[in-house]
Amino acid sequence: MAVEEEGLRVFQSVKIKIGEAKNIPPYPGPNKMRDCYCTVNLDQEEVFRTKIVEKSLCPFYGEDFYCEIPRSFRHLSFYIFDRDVFRRDSSIGKVAVKKEDLQKYHGKDTWFQLQHVSADSEVQGKVHLELRLNEVITDSGAICHKLATRVLECQGLPIVNGQCDPYATVSLLGPSRSEAKKTKVKRKTNNPQFDEVFYFEVTKPPSYTRRQFDVEEDDVDKMELRVDLWNASNLKFGDEFLGEVRVPLKVLGQTGVHDAWYLLQPRDNGSKTGKPDDLGSLRLNIVYTEDHVFPSEYYSPLQELLLNSAHMEPVSASAAHILGEVCREKQEAAVPLVRLFLHSGKIVPFVSAIAHAEINRTQDPNTIFRGNSLTSKCIDETMKLAGMHYLQVTLKPIIDEICADHKPCEIDPVKLKESENLETNRENLRQYVDQIFSVITKSGVSCPTVMCAIFFSLRESAATRFEEDQDVRYTAVSSFIFLRFFAPAILSPNLFQLRPHHPDPCTSRTLTLISKTIQTLGSLAKSKSGSFKESYMASFYNYFNEQKYTDAVKNFLDLISSSGRWDQKTIEMPITLKEGFMIKRAQGRKRFGVKNFKNRWFCLTNQEFTYHKAKGEAALCSIPIENILAVERLEEESFKMKNMFQVVQPERALYIQANNCVEARDWIDILTKVSQCNHKRLSKYHPSAFLNGHWLCCKDSAESALGCTPCTGGLPANIQLDIDADRESERIYTLFNTYMPKLVKMQEACGSKAVYNGLEEDEYSGFIIDDPKETYKTLKLIISAVHTLEQEHAQYEQDKFKKTKYGSQEHPIGDVALQCYIRQHSEGTS
C-alpha cells in the first residue's frame, strides 16, 4: 500500500530471514527443554509466526517472510514464545528494532540479544497535547499563573486482550510537588477523542496563608508535565499501562503556548530488570525497503532505455544486461526487471535475447543454464509470477492430501522407526510420486502462455547451438520447469502459496523425497540411478526406470515448448486459493436487535467464497465469484474494529475482520483478483457501514443507495498489468545508484585497449563486454538518467526538510526530537 506525499508515493516492504535462537534459558522443571516459536510484529500486531521447534534451547527456524507493510509503524519486533504441556504460550523475550534503525542491519546476518517483555515497554501510538500558561488575577488583585493542559486525542493505541478502553492521567511534577488529574474513559476505541482541559497553578499568590507548595515564578522551567495513557480493565490486577509522555515546561518558551503531537514512550524507558544477555539471542537478516516513487514522467528516460534492451545488438550492451552485471546478486536485478518487462509485454523478447546470448557462450550442452545467471534468475522470477495459479491447479490438491494423510514414507533404513515397515513406506512414496508425476505431465494445456513462449525460444536456441545433441531441446526446458519450478514447489509448498505454513517434519521429509525423484525424472539424465548420492534413493528410482516415464516427460516438454496456441480448458474441479479463520458480522439473524460477530472458517476457490462453522463442515453461506461486485476496506469507525473489509454482493455487503493488517491486505488482493472480470463490478462503494437506518459515510437513509466513493479498482486480472512500473523503475534506479562505482569501472573497461581489442584484463574480467563502443554509449545514458533522478530525490528531501514541523501529526515528537524541539524554542526559533 502506498502513502501519498505531495505527488510522491511511498511504499514500504520488509524481507526477513529468521535464522535461529541460541542460549534460551531452560524451562524451570525436570524437563529443561522448550517448544519455541518466533513471531514477527509491526509494533504489537502479529503478522507472521514460524513453526514450533520442539525440545530445544537453540531452535533453528530457517524461515523467510516478506510483506508489503500497509501502515505506519514504530518498531519491527520479534518475540520468542514457549508452548508448554498445557498448550499455553508464554513470552520468553523479544527483539524490537526502531524503524529508523532498520538500515543499520540491512541485508546483514545479525545476532540480537533478547530483551525482557513487560507492559511498561510495550508501547505504540501518539497523543495530541496543547499547553498554555495563563495569567489569572485573583479576587485580591494578585497575579498568579495557571497551566491549562488540553488532552485532545490519541491515535494508534494498542489493543489489549481484544479491546481498548483508554483514559489519560495528567500530572504536573516539580521539585516539591506532584498533582494528578484524570480524563473520562473512552470505550472500545484505540483512537480516543478526549478533548478535556485541566488547570494547574504554577505560582503562589500572596493571599495563600498555608504552605501548599513551595515554587517561585522562576521555577516554572524546573517543572514537567506527564501524561500517562491507561487501558481501563475489569481484571483484579489493575489497569494496563499504554505509554507516557513527559513534557518539560521549557517548551512554552516566551509565548507560553505549545501545541504538538507526541509519540508515547515506555515508562522509565522500559523495564530494566534482568541482565541484558540472560535470555539468549536471535539471528535475523532484515531487508527493509522504502521506495519513494515519483510520477511516471520522471522515469520515462530510464524506462525507455531499459525496455529497448530486448532489441539491442549485442544484448550485453543493453541497460538491463548491464544492471545484471553490476549487481552483487543477479536476483536483485532480475526481480524489478522481470516485473517491468512483464508490465510492458516485452518479457518474452528480452528473456529470449539474454538466453540466446548465454547459450552461445556455453561450450558444453550438459552445463546449459547451470549457473545463477541473469537469464536463469529472470526465468525463475517470470515462472513465479506467471505460474502461481498453474501450481495451484496442478500441485495443491495432492500436496494437501499428503499433508493431511501423514503416511510414513521414509526409505532410508538408518532413519526408519521401529514401528515402520520399509516396503510399506516405499509403496506409499511410490504412489505419491506417481500421482504428482501424472498431474504434472498431463498439465501442459494449463501452462501459462508467457511461459510456453519462453520455453519455445529456449528450445530453438539450444537445438540450433548444439545440433549434435538430440536431448538438449528437452534439457534446456526441463532445467527450468522441473528443476526450478515444480521440484522447489513440492519441497517448500509454503514459499509458493500452496500451504499456509511449513509442513511438519515428517511430511517435510516425504516432500523432500518426492521432490528429489520428480527432479530426476524430469531431468532426462543419461544415468538415472547415478544421479543419487544415496544408495536407498538409487534403488527406489528403479521403480521408475521405464521408457513410459521418459516418453511422458518428452511429450509434456514438447507441448509446453510448442509455438502453437491452444484455448485454456475450463477447470471443472474447484481450486482452493486461500482459507483461514476470520470474524464476520451476521448478515441476517439478530440477537436482541443487534447483529452479532462470529468466528468462521473462510474458504476461497476459483468458483465461490464460502464460510463454515469449522474447517471441513458444510458451508453456512456460499457467494459465487460472479456475485462479488467489489472488495474494499471498511472504515474502522463503523464498528470500532481494526482490519475490516467488505465483500459487496447484489443485496448486501458481508463485513469481515481479518487477524492483522497484512492478512487483510492479502484477502482483499486475492478476492479482487478472482472477481476482477465480473461484468457487474461496481464503480462506487460505501466506505462505512449501514447502521441505525443510514450509511455512516454519506448519511443516505436508503440501504440500496449507490456508493459515495470511487472503488479502488484493485489489481487487474492480467499478470502483465498487475505491476506498478514506476515503482519497479524506482527500484532499478536505486540499484544503479548503489552500484555506481561499478558502472564507472565498467566505463573504464570499455576504454581499455585490451578489452576494446577483444582481450580480457584481470582487472575487468568480471564484466561481459562484447561491444565496448555500444556498451560505453549505454553506460553514459544510464549514468545521466540516474544522476537526474538523484537530483530529484535530493530536491524532494530538501523541500521536505524545510516543511517538516516537529510536533505535527505526520511528524510527532519522540524522545530524541523533544530535546531538539526544546533547544529550538529556547532560542526563539520555530
Secondary structure, 3 states (H helix, E strand, C coil): CEEEECCEEEEEEEEEEEEEEECCCCCCCCCCCCCEEEEEEECCEEEEECCCECCCCCCEEEEEEEEECCCCCCEEEEEEEEECCCCCEEEEEEEEEEHHHHHHHECCEEEEECECCCCCCCCCCEEEEEEEEEEEECCCCCEEEEEEEEEEEEECCCCECCECCEEEEEEEEECCEEEEEECCCCCCCCCCEEEEEEEEECCCCCCCCCCCCCCCHHHHHHCEEEEEEEECCCCCCCCEEEEEEEEEHHHHCCCCEEEEEEECECHHHCCCCCCCCCCCEEEEEEEEEEEEECCHHHCHHHHHHHHHHHHCCCHHHCHHHHHHHHCCCHHHHHHHHHHHHHHHCCHHHHHHHHHHHHHHHCCCHHHCCCCCCHHHHHHHHHHHHHCHHHHHHHCHHHHHHHHHHCCCCCCCCCCCCCCCCHHHHHHHHHHHHHHHHHHHHCCHHHCCHHHHHHHHHHHHHHHHHCCCCCCHHHHHHHHHHHHHHHHHHHHCHHHHCCCCCCCCHHHHHHHHHHHHHHHHHHHCCCCCHHHCCCHHHHHHHHHHCCHHHHHHHHHHHHHHCCCCCCCCCCCCCCCEEEEEEEEEECCCCCECCECCEEEEEEEEECCEEEEECCCCCCEEEEEEHHHCCEEEECCHHHCCCCCEEEEECCCCEEEEECCCHHHHHHHHHHHHHHHCCCCCCCCEECCCCEECCEECCCCCCCCCCCCCEECCCCCCCCCCCCCCHHHHHHHHHHHHHHCHHHHHHHHHHHHCHHHHCCCCCHHHCCCCCCCHHHHHHHHHHHHHHHHHHHHHHHHHHHHHHHHCCCCCCCCCECHHHHHHHHHHHHCCCC
